[in-house]
């Protein structure tokens, strides 16, 4: 079964994070190991911005969580900082995701049709996260923010504008779904079978 066709229980994760089910939600996740350079901008975002009619889940990554928490003073109740999230449990419920440009992330975002802001890591081989993101940007499924142009202000204002734009979110969601390969695993199995049986 494809990712999107499976049923993922999101209620427990919403409860664990203390989320308001009546607010639009942006998930910021920089991968299982976090991203030290981006986390500095995220610290500034937490310290200087507070959404009033939407909420942000900010997953720092386990190795950065304690240091991150020492540098922020959360004023409001609509930014939820955590060391990890059950991402698949949240993707069917969130309105927007901010993430790196890894292949697995791209596959999940397109499978669930989630609008996204992609910040490609410049520290990966052959700049492949940028090229992953480029296809999603060209198909209007995502917005691109380059790390060397990033700031807390740029990120927050981009999130704020997009999460309130119903038309843009719907169009991005539809474009993301158009990029999905929900039957990819079955196609791979068919190729293997055909190869084993000598039909390819």
LOTOR-571685 format. One record per atom (N, C-alpha, C): residue in one letter; x, y, z. Coordinates in steps of 0.1 Angstrom, whole numbers, padded with zeros to 4 digits, always signed. Example, Ala and Ser with C-alpha at 12.3 -4.5 7.8 and 13.67 -1.06 7.14 Angstrom:
LOTOR-571685
A+0132-0057+0078
A+0123-0045+0078
A+0132-0033+0078
S+0128-0022+0071
S+0137-0011+0071
S+0129+0000+0079
***
This chain:
LOTOR-571685
X+0008-0012+0000
X+0000+0000+0000
X+0009+0012+0000
X+0004+0023-0006
X+0011+0036-0006
X+0011+0042+0007
X+0020+0052+0009
X+0020+0059+0022
X+0007+0065+0025
X+0002+0072+0015
X-0010+0080+0017
X-0023+0072+0019
X-0023+0060+0014
X-0035+0051+0015
X-0035+0044+0029
X-0024+0044+0036
X-0024+0038+0049
X-0030+0047+0059
X-0036+0042+0070
X-0042+0050+0080
X-0031+0052+0091
X-0028+0064+0094
X-0018+0068+0104
X-0025+0075+0115
X-0024+0070+0127
X-0031+0076+0139
X-0024+0089+0143
X-0031+0100+0142
X-0025+0113+0145
X-0029+0118+0158
X-0040+0113+0164
X-0045+0119+0176
X-0035+0119+0188
X-0029+0107+0189
X-0019+0106+0200
X-0008+0116+0199
X-0003+0118+0187
X+0008+0127+0185
X+0004+0142+0187
X-0008+0145+0183
X-0014+0158+0185
X-0015+0161+0200
X-0019+0150+0208
X-0020+0152+0222
X-0007+0153+0229
X+0003+0145+0224
X+0016+0145+0230
X+0023+0159+0228
X+0020+0166+0217
X+0026+0178+0214
X+0018+0190+0219
X+0006+0187+0225
X-0002+0198+0230
X-0008+0207+0220
X-0011+0202+0208
X-0016+0210+0197
X-0031+0213+0197
X-0034+0224+0192
X-0048+0229+0191
X-0053+0224+0177
X-0063+0215+0177
X-0069+0210+0165
X-0076+0220+0156
X-0079+0232+0162
X-0086+0242+0155
X-0077+0252+0148
X-0064+0251+0149
X-0055+0260+0143
X-0048+0254+0131
X-0045+0262+0121
X-0036+0257+0111
X-0023+0254+0116
X-0016+0244+0110
X-0003+0239+0116
X+0008+0238+0106
X+0019+0244+0110
X+0032+0242+0102
X+0041+0234+0110
X+0046+0223+0103
X+0057+0215+0109
X+0070+0219+0103
X+0080+0222+0112
X+0093+0224+0108
X+0102+0213+0113
X+0108+0205+0103
X+0116+0194+0107
X+0128+0194+0098
X+0140+0193+0104
X+0152+0194+0097
X+0159+0180+0096
X+0152+0169+0098
X+0158+0156+0097
X+0161+0150+0111
X+0163+0137+0111
X+0165+0130+0124
X+0177+0135+0131
X+0187+0141+0124
X+0199+0146+0131
X+0198+0161+0133
X+0187+0167+0129
X+0187+0182+0131
X+0196+0189+0121
X+0197+0202+0122
X+0206+0210+0114
X+0211+0222+0121
X+0223+0221+0126
X+0228+0231+0135
X+0228+0245+0129
X+0231+0247+0117
X+0231+0260+0111
X+0217+0266+0110
X+0208+0258+0106
X+0194+0263+0105
X+0188+0265+0119
X+0192+0257+0128
X+0186+0258+0142
X+0189+0272+0148
X+0200+0278+0144
X+0203+0291+0149
X+0192+0301+0145
X+0188+0300+0132
X+0177+0309+0127
X+0164+0305+0134
X+0162+0292+0137
X+0150+0288+0144
X+0149+0293+0158
X+0161+0293+0165
X+0161+0299+0178
X+0157+0314+0178
X+0162+0321+0168
X+0158+0335+0167
X+0143+0336+0164
X+0138+0327+0156
X+0123+0327+0153
X+0115+0326+0166
X+0119+0316+0174
X+0112+0313+0186
X+0113+0325+0196
X+0124+0332+0196
X+0126+0343+0205
X+0120+0357+0201
X+0117+0358+0188
X+0112+0371+0183
X+0098+0370+0176
X+0093+0359+0174
X+0080+0358+0167
X+0071+0349+0174
X+0058+0352+0174
X+0048+0344+0180
X+0035+0344+0171
X+0032+0333+0165
X+0019+0333+0157
X+0007+0333+0166
X-0003+0340+0162
X-0015+0342+0170
X-0027+0333+0165
X-0027+0330+0152
X-0038+0323+0146
X-0034+0310+0139
X-0022+0306+0141
X-0017+0293+0136
X-0006+0288+0146
X-0003+0275+0144
X+0007+0270+0153
X+0019+0263+0146
X+0030+0263+0152
X+0042+0257+0146
X+0047+0246+0155
X+0050+0235+0149
X+0057+0224+0156
X+0072+0224+0151
X+0081+0226+0160
X+0095+0227+0156
X+0103+0215+0162
X+0107+0206+0153
X+0115+0194+0157
X+0129+0197+0154
X+0137+0198+0165
X+0151+0202+0164
X+0160+0191+0160
X+0156+0178+0162
X+0165+0167+0161
X+0171+0164+0175
X+0172+0151+0179
X+0176+0148+0193
X+0189+0154+0197
X+0199+0154+0188
X+0212+0159+0193
X+0213+0174+0195
X+0203+0181+0190
X+0204+0196+0192
X+0193+0201+0202
X+0185+0192+0207
X+0174+0197+0215
X+0178+0204+0228
X+0186+0198+0236
X+0190+0205+0249
X+0197+0218+0246
X+0206+0219+0237
X+0213+0231+0234
X+0203+0242+0229
X+0194+0237+0220
X+0184+0246+0215
X+0175+0252+0226
X+0171+0244+0235
X+0162+0249+0246
X+0169+0259+0255
X+0182+0258+0256
X+0189+0267+0265
X+0190+0281+0259
X+0188+0282+0246
X+0189+0295+0239
X+0176+0302+0236
X+0165+0296+0240
X+0152+0302+0236
X+0144+0305+0249
X+0135+0315+0248
X+0126+0318+0258
X+0112+0319+0252
X+0104+0308+0252
X+0092+0307+0246
X+0082+0316+0253
X+0076+0326+0246
X+0067+0336+0252
X+0053+0331+0251
X+0049+0326+0239
X+0036+0322+0236
X+0033+0307+0237
X+0021+0304+0233
X+0017+0290+0234
X+0015+0283+0220
X+0019+0290+0209
X+0016+0284+0196
X+0029+0279+0189
X+0040+0279+0196
X+0052+0273+0191
X+0055+0261+0200
X+0056+0249+0194
X+0058+0237+0202
X+0071+0231+0198
X+0081+0231+0206
X+0094+0226+0204
X+0096+0212+0209
X+0101+0203+0201
X+0103+0189+0205
X+0115+0184+0198
X+0121+0173+0204
X+0133+0168+0199
X+0130+0159+0187
X+0118+0153+0186
X+0114+0145+0175
X+0099+0145+0173
X+0094+0141+0161
X+0080+0139+0158
X+0078+0126+0151
X+0066+0121+0152
X+0062+0110+0144
X+0056+0117+0131
X+0065+0118+0121
X+0062+0127+0110
X+0051+0121+0102
X+0050+0108+0100
X+0040+0102+0092
X+0026+0103+0099
X+0026+0104+0112
X+0013+0106+0119
X+0008+0120+0117
X+0017+0130+0114
X+0013+0143+0113
X+0010+0148+0099
X+0016+0141+0089
X+0015+0147+0076
X+0001+0148+0070
X-0008+0139+0074
X-0021+0140+0069
X-0029+0152+0076
X-0024+0158+0086
X-0031+0168+0094
X-0025+0182+0093
X-0012+0183+0090
X-0006+0196+0090
X-0009+0203+0076
X-0008+0216+0077
X-0011+0224+0065
X+0001+0228+0057
X+0013+0228+0063
X+0025+0232+0057
X+0037+0225+0064
X+0047+0222+0056
X+0059+0216+0062
X+0071+0224+0057
X+0081+0226+0066
X+0094+0232+0063
X+0104+0221+0065
X+0112+0218+0055
X+0121+0206+0057
X+0133+0208+0047
X+0142+0198+0049
X+0153+0197+0040
X+0148+0190+0027
X+0157+0188+0018
X+0153+0183+0005
X+0157+0168+0003
X+0157+0160+0013
X+0160+0146+0011
X+0150+0139+0003
X+0154+0128-0003
X+0146+0120-0012
X+0134+0114-0004
X+0136+0109+0008
X+0125+0103+0016
X+0115+0113+0020
X+0120+0125+0023
X+0111+0136+0027
X+0102+0140+0015
X+0109+0141+0003
X+0101+0145-0009
X+0091+0134-0012
X+0094+0122-0010
X+0084+0111-0013
X+0073+0112-0003
X+0075+0115+0009
X+0064+0116+0019
X+0056+0128+0016
X+0062+0140+0013
X+0054+0152+0011
X+0045+0150-0002
X+0050+0144-0012
X+0042+0142-0024
X+0031+0131-0022
X+0034+0121-0015
X+0024+0110-0012
X+0012+0116-0004
X+0015+0125+0005
X+0004+0131+0013
X-0001+0144+0007
X+0005+0149-0003
X+0001+0161-0009
X+0002+0173+0000
X+0014+0174+0007
X+0015+0185+0017
X+0023+0197+0011
X+0018+0209+0011
X+0026+0220+0007
X+0038+0222+0015
X+0049+0227+0009
X+0062+0227+0017
X+0071+0238+0013
X+0079+0242+0022
X+0090+0251+0020
X+0103+0243+0022
X+0111+0242+0012
X+0123+0233+0012
X+0135+0242+0014
X+0144+0238+0024
X+0157+0244+0026
X+0167+0234+0024
X+0172+0233+0012
X+0182+0222+0009
X+0195+0223+0017
X+0200+0212+0021
X+0213+0212+0028
X+0224+0214+0018
X+0232+0224+0020
X+0244+0225+0011
X+0255+0216+0014
X+0254+0208+0024
X+0265+0199+0028
X+0264+0185+0024
X+0257+0182+0013
X+0255+0169+0009
X+0261+0167-0005
X+0264+0154-0008
X+0271+0151-0020
X+0263+0156-0033
X+0271+0162-0042
X+0265+0166-0055
X+0253+0176-0053
X+0252+0182-0042
X+0241+0191-0040
X+0227+0185-0043
X+0226+0172-0040
X+0214+0165-0045
X+0201+0170-0038
X+0202+0176-0026
X+0189+0180-0020
X+0184+0192-0028
X+0192+0200-0033
X+0188+0212-0042
X+0181+0206-0054
X+0186+0196-0060
X+0180+0191-0072
X+0167+0183-0069
X+0166+0177-0058
X+0153+0171-0054
X+0143+0182-0052
X+0147+0193-0046
X+0138+0204-0044
X+0134+0211-0057
X+0143+0212-0066
X+0141+0219-0078
X+0129+0214-0086
X+0128+0200-0086
X+0117+0194-0094
X+0104+0198-0087
X+0104+0198-0074
X+0091+0202-0066
X+0088+0217-0068
X+0098+0225-0069
X+0096+0239-0071
X+0091+0242-0085
X+0097+0235-0095
X+0093+0237-0109
X+0078+0233-0111
X+0074+0223-0103
X+0060+0217-0105
X+0051+0225-0095
X+0056+0235-0088
X+0048+0244-0080
X+0042+0236-0068
X+0049+0226-0063
X+0045+0219-0051
X+0052+0225-0039
X+0063+0232-0040
X+0071+0237-0029
X+0076+0251-0032
X+0080+0258-0022
X+0088+0270-0023
X+0102+0267-0019
X+0112+0274-0024
X+0126+0271-0021
X+0131+0283-0014
X+0138+0280-0002
X+0146+0289+0005
X+0160+0284+0006
X+0170+0291+0001
X+0184+0287+0002
X+0190+0291+0015
X+0198+0282+0021
X+0203+0284+0034
X+0211+0297+0036
X+0218+0300+0025
X+0227+0312+0027
X+0219+0325+0026
X+0206+0324+0023
X+0197+0336+0023
X+0187+0336+0034
X+0189+0326+0043
X+0179+0324+0053
X+0181+0333+0065
X+0170+0337+0071
X+0170+0344+0084
X+0156+0340+0091
X+0156+0343+0104
X+0143+0341+0111
X+0132+0349+0105
X+0135+0361+0101
X+0124+0370+0095
X+0120+0364+0082
X+0129+0361+0073
X+0125+0355+0060
X+0117+0342+0062
X+0121+0334+0071
X+0114+0321+0073
X+0100+0324+0079
X+0099+0332+0089
X+0086+0334+0096
X+0076+0341+0086
X+0081+0351+0079
X+0071+0358+0070
X+0067+0349+0059
X+0076+0341+0054
X+0072+0332+0043
X+0061+0322+0048
X+0063+0316+0060
X+0054+0307+0066
X+0040+0315+0068
X+0041+0326+0074
X+0029+0334+0077
X+0021+0337+0065
X+0027+0341+0054
X+0020+0345+0042
X+0014+0332+0036
X+0021+0322+0035
X+0017+0310+0028
X+0006+0303+0036
X+0007+0302+0049
X-0003+0294+0056
X-0017+0301+0057
X-0017+0314+0053
X-0030+0321+0053
X-0035+0322+0038
X-0028+0316+0029
X-0032+0317+0015
X-0039+0304+0010
X-0052+0303+0012
X-0060+0291+0009
X-0057+0286-0006
X-0057+0295-0015
X-0056+0291-0029
X-0042+0285-0032
X-0032+0292-0026
X-0018+0287-0028
X-0016+0273-0022
X-0022+0271-0010
X-0020+0259-0003
X-0027+0247-0011
X-0039+0250-0016
X-0046+0240-0024
X-0039+0237-0037
X-0034+0247-0044
X-0027+0244-0056
X-0014+0236-0053
X-0007+0240-0043
X+0006+0233-0040
X+0003+0219-0036
X-0008+0216-0028
X-0012+0203-0025
X-0015+0194-0037
X-0022+0200-0046
X-0026+0193-0058
X-0013+0190-0067
X-0004+0199-0068
X+0008+0197-0075
X+0017+0187-0069
X+0017+0187-0055
X+0025+0177-0048
X+0020+0163-0051
X+0007+0161-0050
X+0001+0148-0053
X+0003+0144-0067
X+0004+0153-0077
X+0007+0149-0091
X+0021+0144-0092
X+0030+0147-0083
X+0044+0142-0084
X+0046+0128-0076
X+0036+0124-0069
X+0037+0112-0061
X+0038+0099-0070
X+0045+0089-0065
X+0045+0076-0071
X+0040+0066-0061
X+0027+0066-0059
X+0021+0057-0048
X+0024+0042-0050
X+0026+0038-0063
X+0028+0024-0066
X+0042+0021-0068
X+0051+0029-0064
X+0066+0027-0067
X+0071+0014-0063
X+0067+0010-0050
X+0073-0003-0045
X+0068-0015-0054
X+0055-0014-0058
X+0050-0025-0067
X+0057-0025-0080
X+0060-0013-0086
X+0067-0012-0098
X+0081-0018-0097
X+0088-0015-0086
X+0101-0021-0083
X+0100-0036-0083
X+0090-0041-0076
X+0089-0056-0074
X+0086-0062-0088
X+0078-0055-0096
X+0076-0060-0110
X+0089-0061-0118
X+0097-0051-0117
X+0110-0051-0124
X+0119-0062-0120
X+0119-0064-0106
X+0127-0075-0101
X+0122-0089-0106
X+0109-0091-0106
X+0103-0103-0111
X+0106-0105-0125
X+0104-0095-0133
X+0107-0096-0148
X+0121-0099-0150
X+0130-0093-0142
X+0145-0095-0144
X+0148-0110-0141
X+0143-0115-0130
X+0145-0128-0125
X+0140-0138-0136
X+0129-0135-0141
X+0122-0145-0151
X+0127-0142-0165
X+0136-0133-0167
X+0142-0131-0180
X+0133-0124-0190
X+0123-0116-0185
X+0115-0110-0195
X+0119-0095-0197
X+0130-0091-0191
X+0136-0078-0194
X+0150-0080-0198
***
